[in-house]
Amino acid sequence: MHIAKIALLLFFSLFIASCASLSKEECLGGDWFNIGYSDGQSGLRISQLSEHREACAEYHVVPDTQAYKQGREEGLLRYCTPENALQEGLSGNPYRGVCSIGVEASFLKQHRIGMAIYDLQQEINQHKSRIATLNYDLDNDKRKAKLGHKKVKAYERELIELRIKVEEKQKRLYYMKGQADVSM
């Protein structure tokens, strides 16, 4: 029992350490401009600095706030572009409200387009997954016999409906991707 408790404590210690925003080497290296630049380029909020401060306190390192903020601002210049906004949306990454008012409107427009494409692709993937499951059930004689005639007919109808939905959504996706290229 005592060994189990130690193992559990060790696991949680490693888990908590893996959640730290920076490694020991990053904290001790103290390249706060580049840390800020990387955070800005990733679209992270300024509150990330507090997480870094907390992670580095263990090593008695205090972040250079000024260098971090300067780096973050430069990183945000790369993040807050319409091209990046589209890519962030296409990846399903949320917008965290970090762009300046002057560029935020164009960023949001492209991000919304990217997110709409991402969401549509997710719907298509879910439908395709269900189609694969239905095909598996309908192509396997043993499974088909277990389902019974009514269920088999219901699966066949659902399969037809899903194939139609996927085809329609793929056409819409193609159109949306074309529009995204035009808007860039």
N, C-alpha and C positions, 0 to 999 in steps of 0.2 A: 504494500500500500504506500509506503514511504517513497519508493522508487517511482511509482506512478505520479505522485504529487510533484516530485522533482522534474520528471519528464514534462508534465503539464506546465510547470513554471518556465522551463526552458523553452518550450514551444511558444508560449505567450510572449516571452522576452524576444525571441527571434521574430515573431510576427509583428510586434510593436516596432522593433528596429527596422524591419523591412518597410514599414509605413512612413519612416522618416523622409522628409522632403529632400534632404541632402545626405550624402555619405560622409564619413569621417574625413576622407581625403578631400572632398569638395569644401568642407568647412575649413579645414586646415590650409588648403590652397588659397583661400580668400580671394578668388577672382570674382568679386562681386559685380563688376560691370558685366562680365559675360554671363553670370548667373541671371542677372536681371534681363539681359538681352534675350537669353533663351526663354525665360518666363514670358517676356513680352511677345516674342515671336510665336509662342504657344497660346497667346491670348489669355494668360492667367491674370487674375486680379492682383492688385497691390497687396492684398491680404496674404498672398503667398510669402511675402517677406516675413510675416509673423511666424509662419510655419518653419521657415528657414532659421529664424532666430531661435525658435524652440529646439529644433534639431541640433543646432550648433552649440547651444548652451551646455550640452553634455561635455563638449570638448573645450569649454571656456573660450569660445570664439564669438565675438560680437560682429554682426554684419556691418559693412560699410554702407549705410543707408543711402548716402548721396550717390555713390558709384552704382549701387543697385538700381536706384530710380533712373539714373541717366541711361544705363544699359537697357532697362525695361522700356523706356520711352523710344529708344532706337529700335528695339525689337518690335514694338507695337506698330511702327511705321511699315514694317514688312508684313505684319499680321493684318493690319486694317486696310488691305487692298481688295478691290472687287474680285480679282482673280483668286486670291486666297479665301475670300468669303465663300465663293462658289465651291471650292475644294473642301472647305470645312463643312459646309452643308452636305455635299455629296458623301462625306465620310460619316455623317450623322453626329458631328460634334456640335454641342450647343454653343450659342453665342453668350458670352458672359458680361456684356455691356461695358467693354473696355475701350472702345474706339472713341475718339474725340467727336464732338457734335458735328464738326465740319465734314467728316468722312463717314459717319455712322449711317446716314441714310442710304448711300450707295452700297455700303457693306451689307446692311440688312436686306436690301433688295436682292442682291446676289445670294446671300446666305439662305433666304427663303426659297429661292429657286432651287438651290442645291438640296435643301431639306425636303422639298416637295418631291424631287427626283429620288432621293434616298428613301423616303417613306413609301413611294410607289414601288420601288424595287423590293422593299421589304414585304409588301403585300404580295407581289408576284412570287417571291421566294416561299412565302407561307402557302400560297395556293399550289405551287409546284410540289411542295413537301406533302401536302394533303393528297395531291394527285398520285404521287409515288406510293403513298400508303394504300390508297384505294386500288391502284393497279396491283400491288402486292397481294392484297386480299382477294381480288377478283381473278388473278392469274394462278392462284394456288387452289387446286381442286379440294383439298382437305379443308382449308379455311372457308372456301366458298360453300361447301356442304354444311359447315357449322353455322354459317350466317342464315341460311334459309332463303327461300325464293323471294319473299318480300324485301328482305334486307339487301339482297343482291340487286334487285331492281332499283331500290333507293340509292345504292352505291353507284350504279350505272348512270342514273339521272344526275347525281351529284357530280360525277366525273365529267359528264357532258357540260354541265353548267360551269364547272371550274375551268375547263379548257377554253370555253368561250370567254370567261372573265379574264383569263391569262392573256388570250389573244388581244382583247380590247385594251387591257392595261399595257401590254407591250407596245401597241400602236401609240398609245398616249405617252408612254415613256420615250419612245423614239421622237415623237413630236416635241416633248419637253426638252430633251437633250439638244435638239436642233435649235430651239428657242434660247436655250442657255448659251449656245455658241454664238448666236446672233447678238444677244444682249451684251456679250463681252466685247 
